[in-house]
Amino acid sequence: MGKRERESDKKKQVIVSVALSLLMILSVFGVMIGSFGNNEMRYGKFKFEVQNNQYVTKINNQEMAFYFLPIQTDYINLSSSVTNKLKESYMIMTTFDPSDALNIQIMEVVRFDLAQTLGKVVVPGVLNQSADYAEVPIVTCANATLQTPVIVLTMSDNTSIEEVDNCIYFKARGTEFLRLRDRLLYSYYGVIQDAQ
C-alpha cells in the first residue's frame, strides 16, 4: 500500500469519526430538547412536570404530586360545596369496606395521601369489623357531621364523587380511586374551579 492510499484511508477514518461524533452529539441534544418539551405541561396558571411517574406542581409555594393531570380529571362532576365543606371542617374521617380485597391497597394509598395533603386531621376508619383492622374504629355516615364529614371509599363501576348530607362517596374501582383523589385535591387547592 502506497503513501497516498494510507493518507486517503486516514482521511476517511477521520471523516467517519467526526461524522459519527457529530451524529451522537446532535442526537443527545435532540433527546434533551425533546424531553424538555414533553416534560412540562400547563393547566391555567399551573405548570406541571413529571417527577417519579407523577405530575408535580407548586401550590402555595409547596410542591404537590398528582397521579393524573387536571384535564384527565376535570370531567368528573364535583360541587364546590364538597370542597368548601372539607375546608371548613375541623376533622375529616375516611372509611371503606375492609373485605374489598381487590381495591384495599389503592384505598389505603388514597387515605394516606388525603391525610398528608388536606392539611386537616384525617381519622381512618372501616365500615365493618375486620380481623386485619381490629384496632381501627368503625366509621359510617352515621358519624358524619358538618364539622366532621366522612369520605366513604366504595367500589363501583362508575367513577364519581357524590355528596349525601355530610357523607362524601368516592365511587370507583382500582386506580380510578387515585383519579378521584386528584380531582378532589385539584378543587380543594383551586387548580380546578367548580360550579356551585
C-alpha positions in Angstrom: 0.0 0.0 0.0 1.4 3.4 -1.0 1.7 6.5 1.0 -1.3 8.2 -0.8 -3.6 5.2 -0.1 -2.6 5.3 3.6 -3.3 9.1 3.8 -6.6 8.6 1.9 -7.6 5.8 4.4 -6.7 8.1 7.4 -8.8 10.9 5.9 -11.7 8.6 5.5 -11.3 7.4 9.1 -11.2 10.9 10.4 -14.2 12.0 8.4 -16.2 8.9 9.5 -15.1 9.5 13.2 -16.1 13.2 13.0 -19.4 12.4 11.3 -20.2 9.7 14.0 -19.2 12.1 16.8 -21.5 14.9 15.4 -24.3 12.4 15.0 -24.0 11.3 18.6 -23.8 14.8 19.9 -26.7 16.0 17.9 -28.8 13.0 19.0 -28.1 13.8 22.6 -29.2 17.4 22.1 -32.3 16.2 20.3 -33.2 13.9 23.2 -32.6 16.7 25.7 -34.7 19.2 23.7 -37.5 16.6 23.2 -37.6 15.7 26.9 -37.8 19.4 27.9 -40.8 19.8 25.5 -42.6 16.7 26.8 -41.7 17.1 30.5 -43.7 20.3 31.1 -47.4 20.8 30.9 -49.7 23.7 31.8 -53.2 23.9 33.2 -54.3 27.5 33.7 -51.6 29.2 35.7 -50.2 25.9 37.0 -47.2 24.3 35.4 -46.7 20.5 35.8 -43.5 18.5 35.5 -43.1 14.7 35.5 -41.2 13.5 38.5 -41.1 9.9 39.7 -44.0 9.0 37.4 -46.2 11.7 39.0 -47.2 15.2 37.9 -45.8 17.8 40.2 -46.8 21.4 40.5 -46.4 24.2 43.0 -49.4 25.2 45.1 -49.0 27.9 47.7 -45.2 27.6 47.2 -45.2 23.9 48.0 -44.7 21.1 45.6 -47.6 18.7 45.3 -47.7 15.4 43.4 -50.6 14.0 41.4 -51.3 10.8 39.6 -53.3 12.5 36.8 -53.2 15.9 35.1 -56.2 18.2 35.8 -57.5 17.7 32.3 -57.7 14.0 33.0 -60.0 14.6 36.0 -62.0 17.7 35.3 -64.8 15.8 33.6 -65.8 14.3 37.0 -68.6 16.3 38.5 -67.7 17.9 41.8 -69.7 20.6 43.5 -67.8 23.4 45.3 -70.0 22.6 48.3 -67.9 19.4 48.8 -64.6 21.2 48.9 -66.0 24.0 51.0 -67.3 21.5 53.5 -63.9 19.9 53.7 -62.1 23.3 54.1 -64.5 24.4 56.8 -64.3 21.1 58.8 -62.3 20.6 61.9 -61.6 17.0 61.1 -62.2 14.5 58.3 -62.9 10.8 58.6 -62.2 8.3 55.8 -63.7 4.8 55.7 -64.0 1.8 53.5 -65.1 -1.9 53.5 -62.1 -3.9 54.6 -63.5 -7.0 52.8 -63.0 -5.4 49.4 -59.7 -7.2 48.8 -59.4 -6.1 45.1 -59.2 -2.4 46.0 -57.9 -2.3 49.5 -54.3 -1.3 48.7 -55.3 1.6 46.4 -57.8 2.7 49.0 -55.1 2.8 51.7 -52.9 4.9 49.3 -55.8 7.4 48.8 -56.5 7.5 52.6 -52.8 8.1 53.3 -52.5 10.8 50.6 -55.6 12.7 51.8 -54.2 12.6 55.4 -50.9 14.1 54.1 -52.3 16.7 51.7 -55.5 18.1 53.1 -53.9 20.0 56.0 -56.5 18.6 58.4 -56.7 15.8 60.9 -57.8 12.8 58.9 -59.1 9.9 61.0 -59.1 6.4 59.3 -62.0 4.1 59.9 -63.7 1.0 58.4 -67.3 0.3 57.6 -67.4 -3.0 59.4 -65.3 -5.2 61.8 -62.3 -7.0 60.4 -59.5 -9.0 61.9 -57.0 -7.1 59.9 -58.4 -3.7 61.1 -59.3 -4.7 64.7 -57.7 -1.5 66.1 -59.4 0.8 63.6 -62.7 2.3 64.7 -66.0 1.7 62.8 -66.9 4.8 60.9 -70.1 5.2 58.8 -72.2 8.0 57.5 -73.9 8.0 60.9 -70.8 9.5 62.3 -70.7 12.4 59.7 -71.4 16.0 60.9 -70.9 19.4 59.3 -67.6 19.8 61.3 -66.5 16.2 60.7 -67.5 14.9 57.2 -66.9 11.3 56.2 -65.3 10.2 53.0 -66.5 6.7 52.1 -64.4 4.8 49.5 -66.8 2.3 47.9 -66.4 0.0 44.9 -68.4 1.0 41.8 -68.2 0.6 38.0 -69.0 4.3 37.6 -66.3 6.7 38.7 -67.9 9.6 40.7 -67.8 11.8 43.8 -71.2 12.1 45.4 -72.4 14.0 48.5 -75.2 12.9 50.7 -75.6 15.3 53.7 -72.2 15.2 55.3 -71.0 12.0 53.6 -68.8 12.2 50.5 -68.8 9.0 48.5 -65.7 8.2 46.3 -67.2 5.6 43.9 -64.6 3.8 41.7 -62.6 0.7 41.1 -58.8 0.2 41.1 -56.7 3.2 40.0 -59.8 5.3 39.4 -59.7 6.0 43.2 -56.5 7.9 42.5 -58.2 9.9 39.9 -60.9 10.8 42.4 -58.2 11.7 44.9 -56.6 14.0 42.4 -60.0 15.5 41.3 -60.8 16.4 44.9 -57.4 17.9 45.6 -57.4 19.9 42.4 -60.6 21.5 43.5 -59.6 21.8 47.1 -56.5 23.8 46.1 -58.2 25.9 43.4 -56.5 24.3 40.4 -59.9 23.4 39.0 -62.8 25.8 39.6 -66.0 24.0 40.3 -69.6 25.2 39.9 -71.8 25.8 42.9 
